[in-house]
Amino acid sequence: MNEMITIASADLTAVINPFGAELTSLKDAAGRELMTNADPAFWTGRAPLLFPVVGVVNDGVIRLDGRDYPMPKHGFARRSAFTVVDQTATSATFRLTDSDETRAAYPFAFALDIVFTLDGPTLSIDAQVRNPGDVTLPASFGFHPAFAWPLPYGQDRAVHRIMFESEEPDALRVIASDGTIAREERVSPLDGRDLFLRDDLFATDALVWDDVKSHAVIYGAPQGPHLAIAFPDTPKLGIWTKPGAAYVCVEPWHGIADPSGYTGDYRDKPGVFEVAAGDTKHIGMSVTLVP
């Protein structure tokens, strides 16, 4: 069993599982849990990291130079053991590097570092995709944290909302029954910049902003503490729950599921970025507890 890593500030305590470098708990100074309860009746995930794909790929494979490589939904990082390479009272760094097992699915050299840092009421997460190889590294990456719905401050679940930083387009992408991105679109449920959370919004799957204009949202009830969630580096956003569950996921993505019927090369897949040999790409998000 993995030994959990705990970091703390005066305002927050975070617990991270080295398996998947997954944030499993985020509590305020009074010990109130801000993350999902991971009820197995709904979903046991807490905050998986999505790498090197986001979502599903057609036929369960990525295609590179005419060859098929098996790739699970959301990639393999979330089911991989990371190494703790640095730890202080307020920060911890986890690393995953390529191996024979990863190269069977993703034939590239890589190093994925996840740096968690607490500074007062803010948890920052910096994902660093480094290319130690001599060829260009294609990749996608996404965050998938599940926050308590309702937050533990006495407000009813029905009054919780997510307020976007900017005005957003009227149309959203649709996730097909096989998890791919359908050709049709759906009307955005935003009321101005507010998403009033209801179970029926997620009857089929996540809400997907393919070209999100906002780089931050505020989640919570009109009264009481709330979460300010910033994602400066990701062009896509998913919001998801299973109806009736006690969580809502706010998912900044640099990547997206395959378009329905896509059979092209992985490098040309929507949302894939490239890291030049010797370079590192940083993708960050932060969560701030606002009184």
RODO-2510 file (C-alpha; in nm, 4 decimals, decimal comma):
residues 291
     n   res          X          Y          Z
     1     m     0,0000     0,0000     0,0000
     2     n     0,1271     0,3472    -0,0886
     3     e     0,2149     0,5791     0,1963
     4     m     0,0072     0,8928     0,1599
     5     i     0,1899     1,2248     0,1460
     6     t     0,0495     1,5106     0,3539
     7     i     0,1324     1,8785     0,3124
     8     a    -0,0228     2,1648     0,5072
     9     s    -0,0484     2,5401     0,5418
    10     a    -0,2292     2,7412     0,8071
    11     d    -0,5465     2,7235     0,5961
    12     l    -0,5430     2,3923     0,4100
    13     t    -0,4227     2,0337     0,4423
    14     a    -0,3748     1,8223     0,1296
    15     v    -0,3207     1,4475     0,1084
    16     i    -0,1764     1,2963    -0,2101
    17     n    -0,1516     0,9309    -0,3080
    18     p     0,1743     0,8527    -0,4936
    19     f    -0,0254     0,6001    -0,6974
    20     g    -0,1413     0,8272    -0,9757
    21     a    -0,0097     1,1346    -0,7895
    22     e    -0,3762     1,1780    -0,7011
    23     l    -0,5019     1,4421    -0,4612
    24     t    -0,7251     1,2426    -0,2266
    25     s    -0,8183     1,5008     0,0354
    26     l    -0,8232     1,8772     0,0742
    27     k    -0,9435     2,0047     0,4110
    28     d    -0,9842     2,3516     0,5542
    29     a    -0,8357     2,4624     0,8865
    30     a    -1,1386     2,3239     1,0724
    31     g    -1,0936     1,9809     0,9118
    32     r    -1,3892     2,0084     0,6740
    33     e    -1,3424     1,8063     0,3544
    34     l    -1,3566     1,9984     0,0259
    35     m    -1,3167     1,6934    -0,2002
    36     t    -1,5473     1,4084    -0,2971
    37     n    -1,6356     1,1322    -0,0524
    38     a    -1,5596     0,8828    -0,3334
    39     d    -1,8814     0,6897    -0,2696
    40     p    -1,8374     0,3612    -0,4617
    41     a    -2,2049     0,3733    -0,5587
    42     f    -2,1102     0,6576    -0,7949
    43     w    -1,7351     0,6956    -0,8587
    44     t    -1,4264     0,6087    -0,6569
    45     g    -1,1992     0,8599    -0,8270
    46     r    -1,0931     1,1742    -0,6456
    47     a    -0,8628     1,3772    -0,8696
    48     p    -0,7035     1,1560    -1,1363
    49     l    -0,4428     1,3000    -1,3710
    50     l    -0,5088     1,2409    -1,7399
    51     f    -0,1982     1,1610    -1,9468
    52     p    -0,1055     1,1103    -2,2284
    53     v    -0,4667     1,1240    -2,3501
    54     v    -0,7817     1,2926    -2,2255
    55     g    -1,0989     1,0880    -2,2628
    56     v    -1,1373     0,7865    -2,4861
    57     v    -0,9645     0,7046    -2,8130
    58     n    -1,1416     0,5246    -3,0967
    59     d    -1,1123     0,1463    -3,0746
    60     g    -0,9007     0,1866    -2,7600
    61     v    -0,5852     0,2642    -2,9578
    62     i    -0,3740     0,5590    -3,0631
    63     r    -0,2226     0,5459    -3,4095
    64     l     0,1354     0,6495    -3,4738
    65     d     0,3083     0,6109    -3,8097
    66     g     0,0597     0,3466    -3,9184
    67     r     0,0867     0,1356    -3,6028
    68     d    -0,1777     0,0898    -3,3320
    69     y    -0,0910     0,1240    -2,9627
    70     p    -0,3418     0,0244    -2,6908
    71     m    -0,4430     0,3202    -2,4760
    72     p    -0,6985     0,3200    -2,1917
    73     k    -0,9480     0,5978    -2,1290
    74     h    -0,7693     0,9015    -1,9820
    75     g    -0,4293     0,7354    -2,0346
    76     f    -0,2099     0,5362    -1,7996
    77     a    -0,0732     0,7952    -1,5537
    78     r    -0,3708     0,7663    -1,3198
    79     r    -0,2956     0,3973    -1,2738
    80     s     0,0812     0,4334    -1,2399
    81     a     0,3081     0,4546    -0,9361
    82     f     0,4838     0,7900    -0,9167
    83     t     0,8061     0,8450    -0,7235
    84     v     0,8211     1,1147    -0,4573
    85     v     1,1269     1,3182    -0,5580
    86     d     1,0903     1,6151    -0,3230
    87     q     0,8867     1,6987    -0,0144
    88     t     0,8654     1,9857     0,2324
    89     a     0,6009     2,0808     0,4878
    90     t     0,4073     2,2708     0,2215
    91     s     0,5008     2,1037    -0,1077
    92     a     0,5588     1,7666    -0,2714
    93     t     0,6801     1,6617    -0,6158
    94     f     0,5880     1,3324    -0,7825
    95     r     0,7508     1,1890    -1,0960
    96     l     0,6547     0,9318    -1,3570
    97     t     0,9025     0,8352    -1,6295
    98     d     0,8783     0,6101    -1,9303
    99     s     0,9324     0,2367    -1,8912
   100     d     0,8981    -0,0773    -2,0991
   101     e     0,5322    -0,0867    -1,9954
   102     t     0,4550     0,2728    -2,0955
   103     r     0,6464     0,2465    -2,4227
   104     a     0,4238    -0,0449    -2,5257
   105     a     0,1330     0,2022    -2,5278
   106     y     0,3157     0,5287    -2,5890
   107     p     0,6519     0,4874    -2,7638
   108     f     0,8229     0,7972    -2,6292
   109     a     1,0693     0,8990    -2,3616
   110     f     0,9057     1,1344    -2,1115
   111     a     0,9134     1,2582    -1,7545
   112     l     0,5932     1,3807    -1,5926
   113     d     0,6422     1,5809    -1,2726
   114     i     0,3453     1,6909    -1,0626
   115     v     0,4260     1,9613    -0,8071
   116     f     0,1733     2,0310    -0,5306
   117     t     0,2282     2,3513    -0,3313
   118     l     0,0252     2,5034    -0,0486
   119     d     0,0487     2,8768     0,0182
   120     g    -0,2062     2,9969     0,2709
   121     p    -0,5549     2,9264     0,1304
   122     t    -0,4258     2,8222    -0,2150
   123     l    -0,3291     2,4806    -0,3482
   124     s    -0,1300     2,5055    -0,6722
   125     i    -0,0652     2,2072    -0,8974
   126     d     0,2016     2,2354    -1,1661
   127     a     0,2178     1,9530    -1,4192
   128     q     0,5507     1,9476    -1,6009
   129     v     0,5727     1,7382    -1,9178
   130     r     0,9419     1,7043    -1,9986
   131     n     1,0894     1,5556    -2,3148
   132     p     1,4267     1,3911    -2,2437
   133     g     1,4310     1,2248    -2,5854
   134     d     1,5603     1,3345    -2,9230
   135     v     1,2278     1,3418    -3,1105
   136     t     0,9265     1,5684    -3,0598
   137     l     0,6928     1,4462    -2,7852
   138     p     0,3173     1,4647    -2,8576
   139     a     0,0925     1,4574    -2,5521
   140     s    -0,2324     1,5612    -2,3899
   141     f    -0,2905     1,6339    -2,0218
   142     g    -0,5892     1,7011    -1,8027
   143     f    -0,6900     1,7593    -1,4413
   144     h    -1,0002     1,5821    -1,3034
   145     p    -1,0578     1,6984    -0,9419
   146     a    -1,3909     1,6167    -0,7785
   147     f    -1,5077     1,8738    -0,5248
   148     a    -1,7706     1,8207    -0,2585
   149     w    -2,1219     1,9098    -0,3738
   150     p    -2,2444     2,0610    -0,1521
   151     l    -1,9417     2,2255     0,0044
   152     p    -1,9317     2,1669     0,3825
   153     y    -2,0644     2,5074     0,4866
   154     g    -2,4326     2,4432     0,5500
   155     q    -2,5763     2,5546     0,2163
   156     d    -2,8158     2,3332     0,0241
   157     r    -2,6871     2,1354    -0,2725
   158     a    -2,9493     2,2982    -0,4963
   159     v    -2,8097     2,6511    -0,4567
   160     h    -2,4549     2,5694    -0,5668
   161     r    -2,3312     2,7180    -0,8907
   162     i    -2,0182     2,7663    -1,0992
   163     m    -1,9545     3,1225    -1,2154
   164     f    -1,7316     3,1639    -1,5207
   165     e    -1,4777     3,4428    -1,5499
   166     s    -1,5832     3,5348    -1,9048
   167     e    -1,8795     3,5070    -2,1371
   168     e    -1,8757     3,1692    -2,3108
   169     p    -2,0042     3,0474    -2,6502
   170     d    -2,3656     2,9319    -2,6746
   171     a    -2,2807     2,5810    -2,7965
   172     l    -2,1105     2,2906    -2,6198
   173     r    -1,9645     1,9698    -2,7538
   174     v    -2,1577     1,6456    -2,7064
   175     i    -2,0069     1,3234    -2,5750
   176     a    -2,1425     1,0268    -2,7710
   177     s    -2,2486     0,7008    -2,6064
   178     d    -1,9055     0,5495    -2,6760
   179     g    -1,7265     0,8423    -2,5086
   180     t    -1,6057     1,0067    -2,8286
   181     i    -1,6915     1,3633    -2,9300
   182     a    -2,0021     1,3662    -3,1472
   183     r    -2,0451     1,5873    -3,4508
   184     e    -2,3544     1,7603    -3,3132
   185     e    -2,3534     2,0288    -3,0458
   186     r    -2,5803     2,1140    -2,7525
   187     v    -2,7067     2,4473    -2,6254
   188     s    -2,5042     2,5801    -2,3353
   189     p    -2,6944     2,5770    -2,0033
   190     l    -2,5147     2,8897    -1,8818
   191     d    -2,7338     3,1699    -1,7526
   192     g    -2,5092     3,4635    -1,8347
   193     r    -2,1827     3,3511    -1,6769
   194     d    -2,3501     3,1255    -1,4179
   195     l    -2,3932     2,7492    -1,4317
   196     f    -2,6626     2,6603    -1,1787
   197     l    -2,5862     2,3003    -1,0906
   198     r    -2,8604     2,0398    -1,1401
   199     d    -2,8369     1,6652    -1,1787
   200     d    -3,0229     1,6641    -1,5106
   201     l    -2,7436     1,8649    -1,6747
   202     f    -2,5291     1,5517    -1,6557
   203     a    -2,7873     1,2929    -1,7598
   204     t    -2,5788     1,1865    -2,0591
   205     d    -2,2225     1,2863    -1,9597
   206     a    -2,0002     1,5868    -1,8994
   207     l    -2,0505     1,9417    -2,0175
   208     v    -1,7619     2,0175    -2,2548
   209     w    -1,6318     2,3604    -2,3518
   210     d    -1,4034     2,2885    -2,6470
   211     d    -1,2640     2,6429    -2,6620
   212     v    -1,3237     2,7871    -2,3178
   213     k    -1,2707     3,1625    -2,2884
   214     s    -1,2467     3,1680    -1,9091
   215     h    -0,9285     3,0811    -1,7247
   216     a    -1,0964     3,0741    -1,3853
   217     v    -1,4297     2,9852    -1,2259
   218     i    -1,5817     3,0283    -0,8814
   219     y    -1,7639     2,7308    -0,7302
   220     g    -1,9932     2,7379    -0,4307
   221     a    -2,3167     2,8724    -0,2847
   222     p    -2,4113     3,2420    -0,2768
   223     q    -2,3506     3,2525     0,0979
   224     g    -2,0438     3,1189     0,2758
   225     p    -1,6954     3,0137     0,1635
   226     h    -1,6354     2,9144    -0,1969
   227     l    -1,3572     2,7830    -0,4204
   228     a    -1,1785     2,9973    -0,6782
   229     i    -1,0389     2,7589    -0,9395
   230     a    -0,7833     2,8919    -1,1904
   231     f    -0,6537     2,7131    -1,5006
   232     p    -0,4362     2,9521    -1,7040
   233     d    -0,2845     2,6958    -1,9411
   234     t    -0,5728     2,4804    -2,0646
   235     p    -0,7956     2,5619    -2,3635
   236     k    -1,0724     2,3146    -2,2798
   237     l    -1,2948     2,2530    -1,9784
   238     g    -1,5182     1,9697    -1,8685
   239     i    -1,7684     1,9784    -1,5821
   240     w    -1,9119     1,6458    -1,4724
   241     t    -2,0865     1,4443    -1,2079
   242     k    -2,3068     1,1395    -1,1904
   243     p    -2,6620     1,2450    -1,1063
   244     g    -2,7221     1,2167    -0,7333
   245     a    -2,3537     1,2039    -0,6407
   246     a    -2,1989     1,4277    -0,3742
   247     y    -1,9332     1,5781    -0,6008
   248     v    -1,8821     1,7927    -0,9067
   249     c    -1,5685     1,7716    -1,1206
   250     v    -1,4133     2,0860    -1,2661
   251     e    -1,1730     1,9524    -1,5289
   252     p    -0,9235     2,1766    -1,7102
   253     w    -0,7947     1,9901    -2,0149
   254     h    -0,5212     2,0341    -2,2720
   255     g    -0,6705     1,7619    -2,4865
   256     i    -1,0059     1,6012    -2,5572
   257     a    -1,1553     1,2647    -2,6496
   258     d    -1,1287     1,1492    -3,0100
   259     p    -1,3883     1,2854    -3,2508
   260     s    -1,6348     1,0097    -3,3413
   261     g    -1,4839     0,7974    -3,6164
   262     y    -1,1372     0,9531    -3,5916
   263     t    -0,8687     0,7224    -3,7324
   264     g    -0,5901     0,9730    -3,7915
   265     d    -0,2452     0,9885    -3,6412
   266     y    -0,2260     1,0677    -3,2707
   267     r    -0,0080     1,3710    -3,3448
   268     d    -0,2955     1,5250    -3,5427
   269     k    -0,5629     1,4526    -3,2830
   270     p    -0,7457     1,7629    -3,1525
   271     g    -0,5937     1,8981    -2,8330
   272     v    -0,2547     1,7287    -2,8641
   273     f     0,0414     1,9560    -2,7914
   274     e     0,4073     1,8988    -2,8768
   275     v     0,7152     1,9271    -2,6570
   276     a     1,0441     1,9715    -2,8415
   277     a     1,3430     1,7552    -2,7495
   278     g     1,4917     1,8810    -2,4246
   279     d     1,1984     2,1111    -2,3471
   280     t     0,9330     2,1110    -2,0742
   281     k     0,5688     2,2170    -2,0960
   282     h     0,4006     2,3466    -1,7796
   283     i     0,0263     2,3080    -1,7257
   284     g    -0,1079     2,4435    -1,3993
   285     m    -0,4205     2,4870    -1,1953
   286     s    -0,4927     2,6264    -0,8510
   287     v    -0,7704     2,6056    -0,5950
   288     t    -0,8193     2,8861    -0,3427
   289     l    -1,0560     2,8702    -0,0477
   290     v    -1,2223     3,2116    -0,0279
   291     p    -1,4004     3,2937     0,3018
***
